[in-house]
Amino acid sequence: MNGTRPTRMMRTLAAASLLACAAPALAALPTPEPPRFEAKSYILEDFNSGTTLAAKDADKRVEPASITKMMTAYIVFSELRKGDLAMEDLVTVSEKAWRTGGSRMYIEVGSQVSVKDLLYGMIVQSGNDASVALAEHIAGSESSFADWMNSYARDLGMTGTNYENATGWPGENHYSTAADIATLARALIDDFPEYYEIYSVKEFTYNEIRQYNRNKLLWQDESVDGLKTGHTESAGYCLVSSADRDGMRLISVVLGTDSKRARTSASRALLNYGYRFFESPKLYDANTPITTVRPYKGAFDELDLGVSKPLFAPVPRGRSGDLVVQPEVPKTILAPITDGQALGTLNILLDGEVITTAPLIALRAVPEGSLFQRLVDEVRLMIGQ
C-alpha cells in the first residue's frame, strides 16, 4: 500500500476476511432444540455478549427465593469497592438477624462478626441471618436496604424485579425474572472479579459448624465456578450457574424445579447444550482500528474507529466464518471530536440478521482544524465531495 493508510472499505473487507479465515474446518453442526425439563422458567446466556442461547418464559415474574442474595452481595461488593466497608469491619448481630428463619450460618445475637465471615456465610451457606446482619449494617434497616436493592436493580436494567428483603423470604411484591437474574449474574462477574471467586468456595466453617455450598455442580463440573441456589416451598428449587470452558463463559438460570437433583441436572444440561452447539469467537479487541472515517473541519484527515471493549459474537458451532461485519457511520462527521466519542454502530450479521452490535468510538481526539482547513472542508461539503 506504499505507506498509505487503509480506507474504510479496505478495513471492512480486511475484517470480513479475518472472520472468514477464522472459520473452522469442520462443517457447521445442526442446532437442535434446547433440552427439555420441568421448570417455571429458565435462560441460558453467553456471558461476553449477553446473547440468549435458550430460554423459556424468561421474562415471567417468579419468586427468586435465596437467589435474592446475589443482589445483597452485589451491594456489599460495591460498598467494599468504594471503601465504605471493609472485610475486617465488625458487625453487631441484632435480635432480628439472629431470629431470621430459614437457612442460617448460626451467628449469635449481640456478637460481633466480621464482614468477611458474614459474606462467606451468606454466599456459601446461604445464611439468611448473615444477609440481614449485612443489610442492617449497611443501610440501617433491612427495609432501607431493600430500597437500595431496587435502586441498583433499576440501574442494571432489571425491569422485571422488585425486592422487599435481603434474603429472598417470600413476599407479595418480592419477585424477579430469569432474564433479570442473568443480567445480575453477568454484572456480578464482570464488575467484581476479585470477589466473584467466593462463589466457588465449596465449604465454610463458622462457630465450629461446617456447612457445604448447596451448588452441587461445583463438585460435578470443574468448569463451574458459581453461582447461587435458592429454595422455598412456593418458589421451588432454583439454581444460577456459571461456567468457563476454553474462554467461553455461559450463565444458566433455572427457576422452579421440583427437587435439588432436578435443578442440578437441568442446569448441567443447559450448560452442556450451550458448549456443544455454540461458540463465541472474539472478533475485535478493545481500542483497535476497525474502520476509518474522514472527520471534516478537523486537524486530521482520517480517524480510526473501534470498540471500547472486546467484541464477541455467539453463533452456532462451525459458522463463525459466515459472519458479516457491517459498520454504520454518518456520511458527514464534523470536528471537534473527543477521544472515545460514539460515532456509529458496528453490526455483526449472520444470514442477513444482526446478532450483536457495539458502538463505534473514536480512538483519538480530533480538534477543530485551522481556518483554512475548515474553509476547504466547507467547500467540499457544499459540492458533495
C-alpha positions in Angstrom: 0.0 0.0 0.0 3.1 2.2 -0.3 2.7 3.5 3.3 -0.8 4.8 2.8 -3.4 4.2 5.4 -6.2 1.8 4.6 -9.5 3.3 3.7 -12.8 2.5 5.5 -13.8 -0.1 2.8 -10.4 -1.7 2.9 -10.6 -2.1 6.7 -14.1 -3.5 6.5 -13.0 -6.0 3.8 -10.0 -6.9 5.9 -12.2 -7.6 8.9 -14.5 -9.8 6.8 -11.5 -11.7 5.5 -10.3 -12.2 9.1 -13.6 -13.7 10.1 -13.6 -16.0 7.1 -10.0 -17.2 7.8 -11.1 -18.0 11.3 -13.7 -20.4 10.2 -13.2 -23.9 11.5 -12.5 -26.8 9.1 -15.4 -28.8 10.3 -18.9 -28.4 8.8 -21.4 -26.5 10.9 -23.4 -28.6 13.3 -27.2 -28.5 13.1 -28.5 -26.8 16.2 -31.2 -28.8 18.0 -33.9 -27.6 20.4 -32.7 -27.0 23.9 -33.0 -29.8 26.4 -36.4 -30.4 28.0 -37.1 -30.4 31.7 -39.7 -29.2 34.1 -39.1 -25.7 35.4 -41.1 -22.5 35.8 -38.6 -20.6 33.7 -35.0 -20.7 32.5 -32.5 -18.9 30.4 -29.0 -19.7 29.0 -26.8 -16.7 28.1 -23.4 -16.1 26.6 -21.6 -14.0 29.2 -19.4 -12.0 26.9 -22.2 -10.7 24.6 -25.3 -11.2 26.8 -26.9 -13.1 23.9 -29.6 -15.6 24.8 -28.9 -19.1 23.6 -32.0 -20.8 25.0 -35.0 -19.6 27.1 -38.4 -20.5 28.5 -40.6 -17.8 30.0 -37.5 -15.8 30.8 -39.5 -12.6 31.4 -42.1 -14.2 33.6 -42.3 -12.9 37.2 -41.4 -15.6 39.7 -40.3 -15.8 43.3 -36.5 -15.8 43.4 -36.0 -17.3 46.9 -32.3 -17.1 48.0 -31.2 -16.1 44.5 -32.1 -12.7 46.0 -28.8 -12.8 47.9 -27.0 -12.2 44.7 -28.2 -8.6 44.8 -27.4 -8.4 48.5 -23.8 -9.5 47.6 -23.6 -7.0 44.7 -24.3 -4.1 47.1 -21.8 -5.4 49.7 -19.2 -5.7 46.9 -20.0 -2.1 45.8 -19.5 -0.8 49.4 -16.2 -2.7 49.6 -15.1 -1.3 46.3 -16.0 2.3 47.4 -14.1 1.9 50.7 -17.3 2.5 52.7 -17.0 -1.1 54.0 -14.0 -3.3 54.9 -13.7 -7.1 55.2 -12.3 -6.6 58.7 -15.2 -4.4 59.9 -17.2 -5.9 62.8 -21.0 -6.1 62.6 -23.1 -6.4 65.8 -25.7 -9.0 65.3 -29.2 -7.7 66.0 -32.0 -9.8 67.5 -33.9 -9.6 64.2 -30.9 -11.0 62.3 -30.5 -13.7 64.9 -34.2 -14.7 64.8 -34.4 -14.8 61.0 -35.7 -18.2 59.9 -34.6 -20.4 57.0 -31.0 -21.3 56.2 -28.5 -19.9 58.7 -24.8 -19.6 59.5 -25.6 -19.6 63.2 -24.5 -16.2 64.4 -25.4 -15.2 68.0 -27.4 -12.2 69.0 -25.2 -9.4 70.3 -22.0 -11.0 68.9 -19.7 -9.1 66.6 -18.9 -10.8 63.3 -16.6 -9.6 60.6 -18.0 -8.6 57.2 -15.8 -11.3 55.6 -17.4 -14.0 57.7 -20.9 -12.7 57.1 -20.2 -12.5 53.4 -18.9 -16.1 53.2 -21.8 -17.2 55.4 -24.3 -15.6 53.1 -22.7 -16.8 49.8 -21.5 -20.3 50.8 -24.1 -21.3 53.4 -26.9 -19.0 52.1 -27.3 -17.7 55.6 -30.5 -15.6 56.0 -29.1 -14.4 59.3 -25.9 -13.2 57.7 -27.9 -11.4 54.9 -30.0 -9.4 57.4 -27.0 -8.5 59.5 -25.1 -7.1 56.5 -28.2 -5.3 55.3 -28.8 -3.6 58.7 -25.1 -2.7 59.0 -25.0 -1.1 55.6 -28.4 0.7 55.4 -29.6 0.8 59.0 -32.6 -1.5 58.4 -33.5 -4.3 56.1 -36.3 -2.3 54.6 -34.0 0.6 53.8 -31.6 -1.9 52.3 -34.4 -3.2 50.1 -34.8 0.3 48.7 -31.1 0.2 47.8 -31.6 -3.1 46.1 -34.4 -1.8 43.9 -32.3 1.3 43.0 -29.4 -1.0 41.9 -31.8 -3.2 40.0 -33.1 -0.2 38.0 -29.5 0.9 37.3 -28.7 -2.6 36.0 -31.8 -2.6 33.7 -33.6 -5.3 35.7 -37.1 -4.1 34.8 -39.0 -7.2 36.0 -37.6 -7.2 39.5 -38.7 -5.9 42.9 -37.2 -6.6 46.2 -38.8 -6.5 49.7 -36.0 -8.0 51.7 -32.3 -9.0 51.6 -32.8 -12.8 51.9 -35.5 -13.9 49.4 -38.1 -14.6 52.1 -41.5 -14.8 50.3 -43.3 -11.6 49.9 -46.2 -10.4 47.8 -44.1 -7.8 46.0 -40.8 -9.7 46.0 -40.2 -11.1 42.5 -37.7 -11.3 39.6 -37.3 -13.0 36.3 -34.8 -15.4 34.8 -33.7 -12.7 32.3 -33.1 -10.2 35.1 -31.2 -12.7 37.2 -28.9 -13.5 34.3 -28.3 -9.7 34.0 -27.4 -9.6 37.6 -25.1 -12.6 37.3 -23.2 -11.0 34.4 -22.8 -7.8 36.4 -21.5 -9.7 39.5 -18.9 -11.5 37.4 -17.9 -8.5 35.3 -18.0 -5.8 37.9 -16.4 -7.6 40.8 -14.0 -10.4 39.6 -12.0 -10.0 42.8 -15.0 -11.1 44.9 -16.7 -13.4 42.5 -14.3 -16.2 43.4 -16.1 -16.6 46.7 -18.9 -18.3 44.8 -16.6 -21.2 44.0 -15.9 -21.9 47.7 -17.3 -25.4 48.5 -17.4 -25.2 52.3 -17.2 -22.7 55.1 -16.9 -23.2 58.9 -18.2 -20.7 61.4 -18.9 -21.2 65.1 -17.4 -24.7 64.7 -20.2 -25.7 62.3 -19.0 -26.8 58.9 -21.5 -26.3 56.0 -21.3 -27.0 52.3 -22.1 -25.0 49.3 -25.5 -26.1 48.0 -24.5 -25.7 44.4 -23.6 -29.4 43.6 -22.3 -28.5 40.2 -19.2 -27.2 41.9 -18.3 -30.9 42.6 -19.6 -32.3 39.3 -18.1 -30.0 36.7 -14.8 -28.3 37.2 -15.6 -25.6 34.7 -18.5 -24.3 37.0 -17.4 -21.6 39.5 -20.7 -20.2 40.7 -23.3 -19.0 41.5 -26.3 -19.4 43.8 -29.1 -21.8 44.8 -32.5 -20.9 46.1 -35.5 -22.7 47.6 -38.8 -22.1 49.2 -41.9 -24.2 49.1 -43.6 -21.7 46.8 -40.6 -20.9 44.6 -39.4 -24.5 44.1 -35.7 -25.3 43.7 -33.7 -22.8 41.8 -30.1 -22.6 40.6 -28.0 -19.9 38.9 -24.8 -21.4 37.4 -21.8 -20.0 35.6 -19.1 -22.0 33.8 -16.0 -21.1 31.8 -14.7 -23.6 29.2 -11.8 -22.5 26.9 -12.5 -18.9 27.4 -16.3 -19.1 26.7 -18.4 -18.3 29.7 -22.0 -19.3 30.0 -24.7 -18.4 32.5 -27.7 -20.5 33.2 -30.7 -19.6 35.4 -33.1 -22.4 36.2 -36.1 -21.4 38.4 -38.9 -23.5 39.9 -37.9 -27.2 39.6 -39.3 -29.8 42.0 -36.1 -31.0 43.6 -32.4 -30.4 44.3 -31.4 -33.0 41.8 -33.7 -31.6 39.2 -32.2 -28.1 39.4 -28.7 -29.5 39.2 -29.4 -31.8 36.2 -31.3 -29.1 34.3 -28.5 -26.6 34.8 -25.9 -29.1 33.7 -28.0 -30.0 30.6 -28.3 -26.3 29.6 -24.6 -25.6 30.0 -23.6 -28.8 28.1 -26.1 -27.8 25.3 -24.5 -24.3 25.1 -21.0 -25.6 24.8 -21.8 -28.4 22.4 -23.7 -26.4 19.8 -22.4 -22.8 20.1 -19.2 -20.9 20.0 -18.4 -17.3 20.9 -15.3 -16.1 19.0 -13.7 -12.8 19.9 -14.0 -10.6 16.8 -12.2 -7.5 17.9 -10.1 -6.3 20.8 -10.8 -3.1 22.6 -9.4 0.1 21.1 -8.1 -1.5 17.9 -9.0 0.1 14.5 -11.9 -1.4 12.7 -12.9 1.2 10.2 -11.6 4.7 9.2 -13.6 7.8 8.6 -12.9 11.3 7.4 -13.6 14.0 10.1 -14.5 17.2 8.3 -13.2 20.5 9.6 -10.7 18.7 11.8 -7.0 18.9 12.3 -6.6 15.4 10.9 -7.9 13.9 7.6 -8.5 10.4 9.0 -9.9 8.9 12.2 -9.8 5.3 13.3 -13.0 3.9 14.9 -13.1 0.8 17.2 -15.0 -0.7 20.1 -14.5 0.2 23.8 -14.3 -3.4 25.0 -13.7 -6.8 23.3 -16.5 -7.8 20.9 -17.7 -11.4 20.9 -20.4 -13.0 18.7 -22.1 -16.2 19.7 -23.0 -18.4 16.7 -23.9 -22.0 16.0 -20.7 -24.0 16.2 -18.9 -24.0 12.9 -20.4 -20.9 11.5 -18.1 -18.1 12.6 -16.8 -17.9 9.1 -20.2 -16.8 7.9 -20.3 -13.7 10.0 -20.5 -10.4 8.1 -19.1 -7.1 9.5 -21.2 -4.0 8.8 -20.1 -0.6 10.2 -22.8 2.1 10.2 -21.4 5.7 10.4 -22.9 9.0 9.4 -21.9 10.3 6.0 -20.7 13.5 7.5 -18.7 13.7 10.7 -17.6 17.1 12.0 -14.8 18.0 14.3 -14.1 18.6 17.2 -14.4 15.0 18.3 -13.4 13.7 21.8 -11.5 10.5 22.4 -14.0 7.7 22.9 -16.9 9.6 21.4 -19.5 7.3 19.9 -19.8 8.0 16.2 -21.6 5.0 14.8 -22.6 1.3 15.2 -20.8 -1.9 14.3 -23.3 -4.6 13.3 -22.3 -8.3 13.1 -24.7 -10.3 10.9 -25.4 -13.9 10.3 -27.7 -15.0 7.4 -28.7 -11.3 7.0 -29.8 -10.9 10.6 -28.0 -8.7 13.2 -26.8 -10.9 16.0 -24.8 -8.4 18.0 -24.0 -4.7 17.9 -21.5 -2.4 19.5 -20.9 1.4 19.4 -18.1 2.5 17.2 -16.0 5.0 19.1 -13.3 7.5 18.1 -9.8 6.1 19.0 -8.3 9.5 19.4 -9.5 13.1 19.8 -9.7 15.3 16.7 -9.5 19.0 17.5 -11.0 21.6 15.2 -8.8 22.4 12.2 -7.3 25.7 11.2 -9.4 28.3 9.5 -8.0 27.2 6.1 -8.8 23.6 6.8 -12.4 24.5 7.9 -13.0 26.6 4.8 -11.7 23.9 2.4 -13.9 21.3 4.1 -16.9 23.6 4.0 -16.4 23.9 0.2 -16.1 20.1 -0.1 -19.3 19.6 1.8 -21.1 22.1 -0.4 -20.1 20.3 -3.6 -20.6 16.8 -2.0 -17.0 15.7 -2.3 
